[in-house]
Amino acid sequence: GDATNEIVDVWADGRPALNAESVRLSYSTDGGQTWSPQATIQTAGDRGYYAAPALSPDGKDLYVVYNAFTTPFFNDTTTPRSLVGVFKHADITGGVPGAFSELNRSTGDPRGSSQNGLTAEFLGDYVYAAATRDYGTAVWNDVSNAADCPAIDAWRSFLRTGGALVARPAPQTDCLATFGNSDIFGISVPDPTNP
């Protein structure tokens, strides 16, 4: 049977503290009248910043996609950092989501992304999920194909901290060809518990 009246919400929560951000989940089995206590669902070490759920129409499968940092916040542009795109699945029994398993995880350095003006990284809010009875699908920001550019790092640092003048770099000559190569990746995965 479809239309179980279950609602699932997930979100990135920065309230605990800097470097303790989380991906949280709460669900309602009565159309939103009451909600479960919040549960933290990110993989250990992930610090979520965008998240989206998808519940199958029959209420048996929950998919969650999120972006997260796996390194602490750095107040510089020279320290490598790690950004992941994660897609997870949990079976739902009696309205209660079970344990999550990772279906996909991609990693890259967000310093390899850029806004058009080159002054900052670009990590848009392109994180969405959908589900049917037979599969889950999602999109996320991905920097696994993006290369960091030390010349851009130095210029961005100069813009924020001053010091010795750093000329604005020309990415086409001062950076690897894959600098700025951030993507929106997508995936569709058959229901892992109902092949």
C-alpha positions as a LaTeX table, in Angstrom:
\begin{tabular}{lrrr}
\hline
Residue & $x$ (\AA) & $y$ (\AA) & $z$ (\AA) \\
\hline
Gly1 & 0.00 & 0.00 & 0.00 \\
Asp2 & 1.08 & 3.50 & $-0.80$ \\
Ala3 & 0.50 & 6.84 & 0.92 \\
Thr4 & 1.48 & 5.86 & 4.44 \\
Asn5 & 1.22 & 9.49 & 5.61 \\
Glu6 & 4.83 & 9.26 & 6.81 \\
Ile7 & 6.94 & 12.38 & 6.45 \\
Val8 & 10.73 & 12.44 & 6.77 \\
Asp9 & 12.85 & 15.56 & 7.20 \\
Val10 & 16.65 & 15.76 & 7.15 \\
Trp11 & 18.82 & 18.83 & 7.55 \\
Ala12 & 22.36 & 19.96 & 8.15 \\
Asp13 & 22.59 & 21.32 & 11.68 \\
Gly14 & 25.36 & 23.67 & 12.74 \\
Arg15 & 24.05 & 24.31 & 16.25 \\
Pro16 & 26.28 & 21.96 & 18.20 \\
Ala17 & 29.47 & 23.94 & 17.42 \\
Leu18 & 31.99 & 24.72 & 14.73 \\
Asn19 & 33.51 & 21.41 & 13.59 \\
Ala20 & 30.64 & 19.48 & 15.18 \\
Glu21 & 28.02 & 20.05 & 12.47 \\
Ser22 & 25.71 & 17.13 & 11.81 \\
Val23 & 23.08 & 15.68 & 9.48 \\
Arg24 & 19.86 & 15.14 & 11.41 \\
Leu25 & 16.66 & 13.22 & 10.75 \\
Ser26 & 13.18 & 13.34 & 12.22 \\
Tyr27 & 10.06 & 11.57 & 10.97 \\
Ser28 & 6.33 & 11.62 & 11.52 \\
Thr29 & 4.01 & 8.65 & 11.00 \\
Asp30 & 0.81 & 10.64 & 11.51 \\
Gly31 & 1.02 & 13.22 & 8.75 \\
Gly32 & 3.07 & 15.71 & 10.79 \\
Gln33 & 1.02 & 15.82 & 13.99 \\
Thr34 & 3.94 & 14.45 & 16.03 \\
Trp35 & 7.63 & 13.96 & 15.25 \\
Ser36 & 10.30 & 11.51 & 16.37 \\
Pro37 & 13.26 & 12.76 & 18.39 \\
Gln38 & 16.07 & 14.02 & 16.17 \\
Ala39 & 18.64 & 11.41 & 15.16 \\
Thr40 & 22.14 & 12.11 & 13.89 \\
Ile41 & 22.66 & 10.08 & 10.71 \\
Gln42 & 25.90 & 11.23 & 9.09 \\
Thr43 & 28.84 & 8.87 & 8.79 \\
Ala44 & 31.35 & 9.42 & 11.62 \\
Gly45 & 33.65 & 12.32 & 10.80 \\
Asp46 & 31.27 & 13.97 & 8.31 \\
Arg47 & 30.24 & 17.60 & 9.02 \\
Gly48 & 27.09 & 18.12 & 6.97 \\
Tyr49 & 26.14 & 21.34 & 5.24 \\
Tyr50 & 23.39 & 20.34 & 2.77 \\
Ala51 & 21.04 & 17.34 & 2.97 \\
Ala52 & 17.89 & 15.97 & 1.33 \\
Pro53 & 15.67 & 12.90 & 1.94 \\
Ala54 & 13.52 & 10.76 & $-0.34$ \\
Leu55 & 10.89 & 8.33 & 0.92 \\
Ser56 & 9.58 & 5.62 & $-1.40$ \\
Pro57 & 5.82 & 5.82 & $-2.12$ \\
Asp58 & 5.20 & 2.54 & $-0.26$ \\
Gly59 & 7.04 & 3.87 & 2.79 \\
Lys60 & 9.56 & 1.01 & 2.87 \\
Asp61 & 12.76 & 2.78 & 1.79 \\
Leu62 & 14.46 & 5.99 & 2.86 \\
Tyr63 & 17.27 & 7.55 & 0.85 \\
Val64 & 19.37 & 10.48 & 2.06 \\
Val65 & 21.95 & 12.49 & 0.15 \\
Tyr66 & 24.24 & 15.06 & 1.73 \\
Asn67 & 27.39 & 17.08 & 1.28 \\
Ala68 & 29.78 & 17.29 & 4.20 \\
Phe69 & 33.27 & 18.37 & 5.10 \\
Thr70 & 35.47 & 15.70 & 6.66 \\
Thr71 & 38.20 & 18.06 & 7.81 \\
Pro72 & 37.90 & 20.79 & 10.43 \\
Phe73 & 37.34 & 24.42 & 9.49 \\
Phe74 & 40.58 & 26.14 & 8.52 \\
Asn75 & 41.00 & 29.90 & 8.61 \\
Asp76 & 43.39 & 29.81 & 5.66 \\
Thr77 & 43.40 & 28.87 & 2.00 \\
Thr78 & 46.53 & 26.72 & 1.97 \\
Thr79 & 45.45 & 23.73 & 4.06 \\
Pro80 & 43.88 & 20.91 & 2.04 \\
Arg81 & 40.29 & 20.12 & 3.00 \\
Ser82 & 37.93 & 17.35 & 2.09 \\
Leu83 & 34.35 & 17.55 & 0.83 \\
Val84 & 32.23 & 14.43 & 0.37 \\
Gly85 & 29.01 & 13.69 & $-1.45$ \\
Val86 & 27.21 & 10.82 & 0.29 \\
Phe87 & 24.13 & 8.80 & $-0.72$ \\
Lys88 & 22.61 & 6.46 & 1.88 \\
His89 & 19.72 & 4.02 & 2.23 \\
Ala90 & 17.73 & 2.67 & 5.18 \\
Asp91 & 14.83 & 0.24 & 5.23 \\
Ile92 & 11.73 & 1.41 & 7.07 \\
Thr93 & 9.85 & $-1.08$ & 9.24 \\
Gly94 & 6.70 & $-0.04$ & 11.06 \\
Gly95 & 7.43 & 3.57 & 10.14 \\
Val96 & 10.86 & 3.52 & 11.81 \\
Pro97 & 14.03 & 3.97 & 9.70 \\
Gly98 & 16.62 & 1.28 & 10.32 \\
Ala99 & 20.39 & 1.49 & 10.04 \\
Phe100 & 21.78 & 3.40 & 7.06 \\
Ser101 & 24.21 & 1.94 & 4.55 \\
Glu102 & 26.30 & 4.05 & 2.21 \\
Leu103 & 25.52 & 3.52 & $-1.46$ \\
Asn104 & 27.99 & 6.12 & $-2.75$ \\
Arg105 & 30.72 & 8.37 & $-1.38$ \\
Ser106 & 32.86 & 10.73 & $-3.45$ \\
Thr107 & 35.66 & 12.93 & $-2.12$ \\
Gly108 & 37.44 & 16.05 & $-3.36$ \\
Asp109 & 39.05 & 19.33 & $-2.25$ \\
Pro110 & 36.57 & 22.23 & $-2.40$ \\
Arg111 & 39.43 & 24.69 & $-2.95$ \\
Gly112 & 39.33 & 23.42 & $-6.54$ \\
Ser113 & 35.90 & 25.07 & $-7.00$ \\
Ser114 & 35.37 & 28.75 & $-7.68$ \\
Gln115 & 32.77 & 31.44 & $-8.00$ \\
Asn116 & 32.95 & 33.36 & $-11.27$ \\
Gly117 & 34.84 & 36.23 & $-9.60$ \\
Leu118 & 37.46 & 33.76 & $-8.28$ \\
Thr119 & 37.26 & 35.25 & $-4.77$ \\
Ala120 & 35.67 & 32.23 & $-3.09$ \\
Glu121 & 34.87 & 28.56 & $-3.46$ \\
Phe122 & 31.52 & 27.66 & $-5.04$ \\
Leu123 & 29.46 & 24.98 & $-3.37$ \\
Gly124 & 25.86 & 25.49 & $-4.39$ \\
Asp125 & 22.79 & 24.00 & $-2.77$ \\
Tyr126 & 22.23 & 21.41 & $-5.50$ \\
Val127 & 21.45 & 18.49 & $-3.21$ \\
Tyr128 & 18.21 & 16.65 & $-3.97$ \\
Ala129 & 16.81 & 13.11 & $-3.77$ \\
Ala130 & 13.80 & 11.18 & $-5.11$ \\
Ala131 & 12.57 & 7.61 & $-4.69$ \\
Thr132 & 10.23 & 5.09 & $-6.27$ \\
Arg133 & 9.30 & 1.64 & $-4.99$ \\
Asp134 & 12.26 & 0.20 & $-6.92$ \\
Tyr135 & 15.12 & 2.72 & $-6.73$ \\
Gly136 & 16.50 & 5.88 & $-5.20$ \\
Thr137 & 18.14 & 8.74 & $-7.05$ \\
Ala138 & 20.04 & 11.84 & $-5.97$ \\
Val139 & 22.25 & 14.73 & $-7.04$ \\
Trp140 & 24.97 & 16.51 & $-5.06$ \\
Asn141 & 27.84 & 18.98 & $-5.41$ \\
Asp142 & 31.03 & 17.17 & $-6.31$ \\
Val143 & 34.64 & 18.37 & $-6.48$ \\
Ser144 & 36.34 & 15.02 & $-7.04$ \\
Asn145 & 37.44 & 16.18 & $-10.51$ \\
Ala146 & 38.52 & 19.67 & $-9.40$ \\
Ala147 & 42.17 & 20.59 & $-8.87$ \\
Asp148 & 43.33 & 23.07 & $-6.24$ \\
Cys149 & 45.21 & 26.09 & $-7.60$ \\
Pro150 & 47.94 & 27.43 & $-5.26$ \\
Ala151 & 48.00 & 30.77 & $-7.14$ \\
Ile152 & 44.28 & 31.25 & $-6.44$ \\
Asp153 & 44.81 & 30.16 & $-2.81$ \\
Ala154 & 47.52 & 32.82 & $-2.35$ \\
Trp155 & 45.38 & 35.53 & $-3.96$ \\
Arg156 & 42.30 & 34.62 & $-1.88$ \\
Ser157 & 44.46 & 34.77 & 1.24 \\
Phe158 & 45.76 & 38.21 & 0.24 \\
Leu159 & 42.20 & 39.48 & $-0.26$ \\
Arg160 & 41.29 & 38.50 & 3.30 \\
Thr161 & 44.46 & 39.18 & 5.26 \\
Gly162 & 46.42 & 41.76 & 3.25 \\
Gly163 & 50.18 & 41.60 & 3.42 \\
Ala164 & 52.45 & 41.47 & 0.39 \\
Leu165 & 50.58 & 42.25 & $-2.82$ \\
Val166 & 49.50 & 39.18 & $-4.76$ \\
Ala167 & 48.39 & 39.78 & $-8.34$ \\
Arg168 & 45.09 & 38.32 & $-9.49$ \\
Pro169 & 45.92 & 34.99 & $-11.15$ \\
Ala170 & 44.89 & 34.01 & $-14.66$ \\
Pro171 & 43.37 & 30.54 & $-14.15$ \\
Gln172 & 43.92 & 29.49 & $-17.76$ \\
Thr173 & 47.71 & 29.86 & $-17.33$ \\
Asp174 & 48.31 & 29.80 & $-13.56$ \\
Cys175 & 46.18 & 26.76 & $-12.66$ \\
Leu176 & 45.73 & 23.19 & $-13.76$ \\
Ala177 & 43.07 & 22.74 & $-16.44$ \\
Thr178 & 40.68 & 21.13 & $-13.93$ \\
Phe179 & 40.65 & 24.09 & $-11.51$ \\
Gly180 & 37.03 & 25.20 & $-11.16$ \\
Asn181 & 35.75 & 21.81 & $-12.32$ \\
Ser182 & 33.02 & 21.41 & $-9.74$ \\
Asp183 & 30.15 & 19.22 & $-10.85$ \\
Ile184 & 26.64 & 18.25 & $-9.96$ \\
Phe185 & 26.79 & 14.47 & $-9.93$ \\
Gly186 & 23.80 & 12.18 & $-9.93$ \\
Ile187 & 23.14 & 8.55 & $-9.18$ \\
Ser188 & 20.28 & 6.07 & $-9.42$ \\
Val189 & 20.52 & 2.90 & $-7.35$ \\
Pro190 & 18.11 & $-0.05$ & $-7.28$ \\
Asp191 & 16.55 & $-0.71$ & $-3.88$ \\
Pro192 & 19.43 & $-2.59$ & $-2.20$ \\
Thr193 & 17.11 & $-4.78$ & $-0.13$ \\
Asn194 & 14.62 & $-5.66$ & $-2.86$ \\
Pro195 & 16.53 & $-6.59$ & $-6.03$ \\
\hline
\end{tabular}
